[in-house]
Amino acid sequence: MKKILLISIFISILISLYLTIKNRNVKPHKKNVKISNFKKTLLSKEFGIKKIYLRNDERINLNPDINIKLDIYDKEYEIINKTNLHRARLAKYKRSKLNGEFLYLDKDEKVYKVVKGIKKYL
């Protein structure tokens, strides 16, 4: 009877040790996977391309004299990005160049362009 009790206690201790060791091995492995995925995204070509586009957007946003060209062949997300840049420049500098024309923002938040010295509100 004592032997059966000791064997069952010994087996339960072994099982608990096995489970604790198994849990220790799983947790760092998950962290390593997350770190490796993060490294992969940083080193990927797509990330480099996105970074270039972000720098270009910052450069365009800082200068309202740079022309933003909207084309019929642009994709929807490109058009949205370009119009958001244009609106940000209008809000910040009160002027922005879009498709070769300067558009201005007056005190009443109305958009206009100057044609032959005359303001044309849009």
Z-matrix of the N, CA and C atoms (Angstrom, degrees):
N
C 1 1.441
C 2 1.524 1 110.81
N 3 1.335 2 115.54 1 -44.91
C 4 1.458 3 119.89 2 179.26
C 5 1.522 4 110.56 3 -65.32
N 6 1.332 5 116.06 4 -35.59
C 7 1.461 6 119.57 5 179.70
C 8 1.522 7 111.30 6 -65.00
N 9 1.306 8 117.51 7 -40.95
C 10 1.472 9 121.56 8 179.77
C 11 1.529 10 109.70 9 -65.59
N 12 1.316 11 116.18 10 -41.26
C 13 1.460 12 120.24 11 178.34
C 14 1.518 13 111.22 12 -64.51
N 15 1.325 14 118.13 13 -43.25
C 16 1.463 15 122.05 14 178.78
C 17 1.532 16 111.69 15 -66.35
N 18 1.318 17 116.60 16 -39.48
C 19 1.468 18 120.22 17 178.42
C 20 1.524 19 110.48 18 -65.72
N 21 1.329 20 118.08 19 -41.70
C 22 1.465 21 120.92 20 179.66
C 23 1.534 22 110.60 21 -66.25
N 24 1.320 23 117.89 22 -39.72
C 25 1.466 24 121.19 23 176.56
C 26 1.523 25 110.02 24 -64.95
N 27 1.314 26 117.56 25 -43.08
C 28 1.462 27 122.35 26 178.89
C 29 1.532 28 110.91 27 -62.06
N 30 1.311 29 117.03 28 -43.05
C 31 1.466 30 121.14 29 179.16
C 32 1.540 31 110.72 30 -65.92
N 33 1.323 32 116.89 31 -40.54
C 34 1.466 33 119.80 32 179.02
C 35 1.534 34 110.83 33 -65.70
N 36 1.325 35 117.37 34 -36.92
C 37 1.464 36 121.01 35 176.77
C 38 1.524 37 110.01 36 -65.70
N 39 1.318 38 117.49 37 -42.66
C 40 1.464 39 121.16 38 177.72
C 41 1.527 40 111.56 39 -62.41
N 42 1.315 41 116.38 40 -41.85
C 43 1.477 42 120.12 41 179.41
C 44 1.525 43 110.34 42 -64.81
N 45 1.324 44 117.05 43 -43.30
C 46 1.469 45 119.54 44 179.43
C 47 1.530 46 111.27 45 -65.16
N 48 1.335 47 117.82 46 -39.35
C 49 1.465 48 120.66 47 176.20
C 50 1.523 49 111.15 48 -63.63
N 51 1.319 50 116.54 49 -42.72
C 52 1.470 51 120.87 50 178.85
C 53 1.531 52 110.78 51 -60.54
N 54 1.325 53 116.20 52 -44.21
C 55 1.475 54 119.53 53 -179.17
C 56 1.526 55 112.11 54 -66.51
N 57 1.327 56 117.64 55 -39.32
C 58 1.464 57 119.44 56 178.42
C 59 1.525 58 111.37 57 -66.39
N 60 1.316 59 117.09 58 -39.86
C 61 1.471 60 120.39 59 178.21
C 62 1.529 61 109.99 60 -66.47
N 63 1.312 62 116.32 61 -40.96
C 64 1.465 63 120.50 62 179.46
C 65 1.532 64 110.81 63 -63.45
N 66 1.333 65 117.41 64 -41.85
C 67 1.470 66 120.94 65 178.89
C 68 1.519 67 111.90 66 -66.69
N 69 1.295 68 117.39 67 -35.56
C 70 1.462 69 120.43 68 178.05
C 71 1.521 70 110.72 69 -65.38
N 72 1.295 71 117.24 70 -38.37
C 73 1.460 72 121.37 71 -178.72
C 74 1.525 73 112.02 72 -72.71
N 75 1.306 74 118.38 73 -29.68
C 76 1.465 75 121.55 74 -176.91
C 77 1.533 76 110.90 75 -75.38
N 78 1.300 77 118.52 76 -43.81
C 79 1.459 78 121.13 77 -174.50
C 80 1.535 79 113.17 78 -62.17
N 81 1.316 80 120.61 79 -50.69
C 82 1.463 81 118.30 80 177.79
C 83 1.524 82 112.56 81 -63.23
N 84 1.309 83 117.01 82 -30.71
C 85 1.463 84 120.26 83 179.35
C 86 1.529 85 110.06 84 -62.84
N 87 1.347 86 117.35 85 -41.50
C 88 1.460 87 120.35 86 178.19
C 89 1.522 88 110.66 87 -62.85
N 90 1.310 89 117.11 88 -40.62
C 91 1.459 90 120.16 89 177.99
C 92 1.519 91 110.81 90 -63.22
N 93 1.312 92 116.40 91 -42.00
C 94 1.457 93 119.66 92 179.64
C 95 1.516 94 111.27 93 -63.10
N 96 1.310 95 117.56 94 -36.99
C 97 1.462 96 120.92 95 178.23
C 98 1.526 97 109.92 96 -65.28
N 99 1.315 98 116.82 97 -42.75
C 100 1.463 99 120.38 98 179.05
C 101 1.523 100 111.24 99 -63.67
N 102 1.312 101 116.28 100 -42.40
C 103 1.466 102 120.28 101 178.96
C 104 1.515 103 110.53 102 -65.31
N 105 1.312 104 117.12 103 -43.17
C 106 1.466 105 119.31 104 -179.83
C 107 1.522 106 111.26 105 -66.15
N 108 1.332 107 118.10 106 -37.27
C 109 1.470 108 120.22 107 175.85
C 110 1.524 109 110.99 108 -64.22
N 111 1.324 110 116.81 109 -40.34
C 112 1.462 111 120.95 110 178.17
C 113 1.522 112 110.66 111 -62.31
N 114 1.325 113 116.59 112 -43.48
C 115 1.462 114 120.80 113 178.75
C 116 1.523 115 111.11 114 -63.52
N 117 1.327 116 116.07 115 -40.56
C 118 1.462 117 119.94 116 179.44
C 119 1.528 118 111.34 117 -61.64
N 120 1.341 119 116.93 118 -41.79
C 121 1.462 120 119.13 119 -179.86
C 122 1.522 121 111.20 120 -67.17
N 123 1.324 122 117.00 121 -37.33
C 124 1.462 123 119.28 122 179.49
C 125 1.521 124 112.25 123 -67.78
N 126 1.311 125 116.34 124 -32.95
C 127 1.459 126 120.53 125 -176.70
C 128 1.531 127 112.83 126 -93.14
N 129 1.327 128 117.71 127 -1.78
C 130 1.458 129 119.77 128 -176.72
C 131 1.532 130 110.96 129 -75.60
N 132 1.309 131 116.11 130 158.14
C 133 1.460 132 121.85 131 178.66
C 134 1.523 133 110.80 132 -67.67
N 135 1.337 134 116.89 133 -36.75
C 136 1.460 135 121.06 134 -179.06
C 137 1.524 136 111.05 135 -61.24
N 138 1.326 137 116.96 136 -40.29
C 139 1.460 138 120.31 137 179.70
C 140 1.526 139 110.39 138 -64.51
N 141 1.334 140 116.20 139 -40.81
C 142 1.466 141 119.59 140 177.73
C 143 1.516 142 111.88 141 -63.26
N 144 1.313 143 116.94 142 -40.60
C 145 1.466 144 121.03 143 178.73
C 146 1.526 145 110.54 144 -65.82
N 147 1.333 146 117.33 145 -43.23
C 148 1.468 147 120.59 146 178.28
C 149 1.524 148 110.70 147 -61.70
N 150 1.316 149 116.32 148 -38.50
C 151 1.461 150 120.85 149 -179.77
C 152 1.529 151 110.66 150 -64.96
N 153 1.326 152 117.25 151 -39.47
C 154 1.466 153 121.32 152 177.26
C 155 1.519 154 110.38 153 -63.47
N 156 1.335 155 117.35 154 -43.98
C 157 1.458 156 120.47 155 179.10
C 158 1.527 157 111.72 156 -64.36
N 159 1.324 158 117.32 157 -37.49
C 160 1.456 159 120.14 158 177.82
C 161 1.527 160 111.27 159 -64.63
N 162 1.316 161 116.95 160 -40.97
C 163 1.469 162 120.21 161 177.61
C 164 1.520 163 110.70 162 -64.26
N 165 1.330 164 116.51 163 -40.25
C 166 1.457 165 120.55 164 178.86
C 167 1.529 166 110.02 165 -64.78
N 168 1.318 167 117.59 166 -42.03
C 169 1.463 168 120.98 167 177.90
C 170 1.530 169 111.20 168 -62.45
N 171 1.322 170 116.97 169 -39.93
C 172 1.470 171 120.11 170 177.68
C 173 1.530 172 110.61 171 -64.02
N 174 1.322 173 116.71 172 -41.69
C 175 1.465 174 121.17 173 179.56
C 176 1.526 175 110.08 174 -63.52
N 177 1.310 176 116.97 175 -42.91
C 178 1.469 177 120.59 176 179.21
C 179 1.518 178 110.56 177 -67.10
N 180 1.310 179 117.16 178 -37.73
C 181 1.465 180 120.73 179 -178.38
C 182 1.525 181 112.31 180 -68.03
N 183 1.318 182 117.29 181 -28.27
C 184 1.464 183 120.20 182 -177.61
C 185 1.521 184 113.74 183 -82.57
N 186 1.328 185 118.57 184 -12.46
C 187 1.460 186 120.94 185 -177.20
C 188 1.534 187 109.63 186 -131.07
N 189 1.338 188 118.57 187 109.61
C 190 1.467 189 120.28 188 -178.70
C 191 1.528 190 113.15 189 -73.68
N 192 1.339 191 118.45 190 -8.84
C 193 1.460 192 121.06 191 -179.99
C 194 1.529 193 112.78 192 -83.66
N 195 1.331 194 117.89 193 -11.75
C 196 1.462 195 121.10 194 178.03
C 197 1.525 196 108.45 195 -76.02
N 198 1.319 197 116.01 196 131.71
C 199 1.457 198 121.41 197 -177.89
C 200 1.531 199 110.69 198 -76.13
N 201 1.329 200 115.31 199 132.47
C 202 1.458 201 121.76 200 171.80
C 203 1.523 202 105.93 201 -104.27
N 204 1.315 203 115.98 202 117.89
C 205 1.451 204 120.10 203 -176.35
C 206 1.526 205 109.88 204 -104.08
N 207 1.338 206 115.65 205 120.15
C 208 1.455 207 121.63 206 173.95
C 209 1.516 208 107.65 207 -96.26
N 210 1.320 209 116.08 208 128.54
C 211 1.454 210 121.16 209 -176.53
C 212 1.522 211 109.16 210 -121.93
N 213 1.326 212 116.48 211 155.16
C 214 1.466 213 119.69 212 -179.64
C 215 1.519 214 111.57 213 -70.47
N 216 1.316 215 117.26 214 -17.34
C 217 1.460 216 121.09 215 -179.31
C 218 1.527 217 112.86 216 -92.45
N 219 1.338 218 117.40 217 -1.61
C 220 1.463 219 120.58 218 177.40
C 221 1.520 220 109.98 219 -68.95
N 222 1.313 221 115.47 220 147.68
C 223 1.457 222 120.57 221 176.28
C 224 1.522 223 108.72 222 -77.98
N 225 1.319 224 115.39 223 163.20
C 226 1.464 225 120.29 224 -174.16
C 227 1.532 226 111.67 225 -60.44
N 228 1.325 227 117.83 226 -44.12
C 229 1.462 228 119.80 227 -178.53
C 230 1.530 229 111.01 228 -67.02
N 231 1.343 230 118.07 229 -30.11
C 232 1.467 231 120.58 230 176.58
C 233 1.524 232 110.35 231 -69.11
N 234 1.324 233 116.93 232 -41.64
C 235 1.472 234 120.69 233 178.78
C 236 1.518 235 110.29 234 -63.54
N 237 1.324 236 116.70 235 -43.12
C 238 1.464 237 120.56 236 178.90
C 239 1.525 238 110.55 237 -62.17
N 240 1.326 239 117.15 238 -43.52
C 241 1.464 240 121.43 239 179.19
C 242 1.531 241 110.80 240 -62.21
N 243 1.331 242 116.68 241 -45.46
C 244 1.469 243 120.30 242 -178.45
C 245 1.529 244 111.53 243 -65.87
N 246 1.327 245 117.63 244 -41.44
C 247 1.466 246 119.18 245 179.03
C 248 1.524 247 111.44 246 -67.96
N 249 1.327 248 117.17 247 -34.94
C 250 1.466 249 119.60 248 176.20
C 251 1.528 250 111.11 249 -65.54
N 252 1.347 251 116.97 250 -39.55
C 253 1.469 252 120.04 251 175.79
C 254 1.528 253 110.42 252 -62.64
N 255 1.321 254 115.95 253 -42.46
C 256 1.469 255 120.80 254 179.96
C 257 1.528 256 110.29 255 -62.23
N 258 1.330 257 117.43 256 -45.81
C 259 1.472 258 121.11 257 179.81
C 260 1.525 259 111.42 258 -64.10
N 261 1.325 260 116.45 259 -38.36
C 262 1.465 261 119.71 260 178.90
C 263 1.526 262 110.55 261 -64.54
N 264 1.327 263 117.14 262 -41.27
C 265 1.465 264 120.33 263 178.66
C 266 1.516 265 110.69 264 -67.33
N 267 1.332 266 117.86 265 -38.89
C 268 1.465 267 119.71 266 176.73
C 269 1.529 268 110.54 267 -61.32
N 270 1.303 269 116.94 268 -43.16
C 271 1.464 270 120.45 269 -179.30
C 272 1.521 271 111.58 270 -66.74
N 273 1.312 272 117.30 271 -37.36
C 274 1.461 273 120.95 272 -175.33
C 275 1.524 274 112.97 273 -82.61
N 276 1.344 275 116.52 274 -47.90
C 277 1.463 276 121.02 275 -172.69
C 278 1.532 277 113.99 276 -105.99
N 279 1.337 278 117.10 277 -6.78
C 280 1.473 279 123.01 278 -177.96
C 281 1.521 280 112.53 279 67.02
N 282 1.338 281 117.36 280 13.48
C 283 1.459 282 121.48 281 174.58
C 284 1.522 283 108.10 282 -159.47
N 285 1.342 284 113.80 283 153.78
C 286 1.456 285 119.55 284 178.90
C 287 1.515 286 108.97 285 -162.08
N 288 1.318 287 115.68 286 145.83
C 289 1.459 288 120.98 287 -179.44
C 290 1.526 289 108.93 288 -99.35
N 291 1.339 290 115.35 289 119.32
C 292 1.455 291 121.85 290 -178.95
C 293 1.515 292 108.94 291 -129.45
N 294 1.314 293 117.13 292 122.93
C 295 1.472 294 123.18 293 -178.90
C 296 1.529 295 112.03 294 53.60
N 297 1.311 296 117.17 295 38.87
C 298 1.458 297 121.86 296 174.86
C 299 1.510 298 114.96 297 84.96
N 300 1.330 299 119.15 298 -1.23
C 301 1.465 300 122.28 299 179.36
C 302 1.523 301 109.62 300 -118.83
N 303 1.329 302 114.82 301 139.85
C 304 1.458 303 119.10 302 174.39
C 305 1.513 304 109.10 303 -81.75
N 306 1.323 305 115.69 304 131.91
C 307 1.454 306 122.37 305 173.23
C 308 1.517 307 107.30 306 -114.24
N 309 1.327 308 115.58 307 140.46
C 310 1.460 309 121.26 308 -175.10
C 311 1.513 310 109.73 309 -120.73
N 312 1.324 311 115.07 310 158.05
C 313 1.463 312 122.70 311 177.63
C 314 1.519 313 107.60 312 -120.88
N 315 1.348 314 116.82 313 123.53
C 316 1.463 315 118.90 314 -179.35
C 317 1.526 316 111.11 315 -90.65
N 318 1.333 317 116.03 316 -173.91
C 319 1.464 318 120.86 317 -175.92
C 320 1.526 319 112.57 318 -66.10
N 321 1.330 320 116.85 319 -26.09
C 322 1.463 321 121.12 320 -179.53
C 323 1.531 322 112.34 321 -90.74
N 324 1.342 323 116.60 322 14.19
C 325 1.459 324 123.09 323 179.39
C 326 1.532 325 112.74 324 64.16
N 327 1.329 326 116.96 325 28.98
C 328 1.463 327 121.45 326 176.43
C 329 1.522 328 108.69 327 -100.75
N 330 1.326 329 115.64 328 142.02
C 331 1.460 330 121.87 329 -177.15
C 332 1.526 331 108.48 330 -95.68
N 333 1.341 332 114.33 331 134.64
C 334 1.461 333 119.51 332 177.97
C 335 1.523 334 109.76 333 -144.65
N 336 1.333 335 114.48 334 164.49
C 337 1.466 336 120.61 335 172.04
C 338 1.513 337 107.47 336 -130.39
N 339 1.320 338 115.17 337 157.66
C 340 1.462 339 120.70 338 -178.61
C 341 1.525 340 107.91 339 -102.42
N 342 1.351 341 115.32 340 121.80
C 343 1.452 342 121.64 341 178.37
C 344 1.532 343 107.39 342 -123.18
N 345 1.342 344 117.09 343 114.46
C 346 1.455 345 123.48 344 -178.78
C 347 1.525 346 111.72 345 52.81
N 348 1.320 347 115.80 346 41.75
C 349 1.460 348 121.51 347 175.95
C 350 1.514 349 114.64 348 80.53
N 351 1.316 350 118.42 349 4.36
C 352 1.470 351 122.50 350 -179.49
C 353 1.523 352 109.00 351 -115.21
N 354 1.344 353 115.79 352 135.65
C 355 1.459 354 120.60 353 178.52
C 356 1.530 355 109.06 354 -75.84
N 357 1.327 356 116.32 355 129.10
C 358 1.459 357 122.10 356 174.54
C 359 1.512 358 107.33 357 -117.15
N 360 1.329 359 115.72 358 112.45
C 361 1.457 360 119.44 359 179.42
C 362 1.514 361 110.42 360 -78.77
N 363 1.317 362 115.40 361 141.20
C 364 1.467 363 120.96 362 -178.71
C 365 1.507 364 111.64 363 -101.28
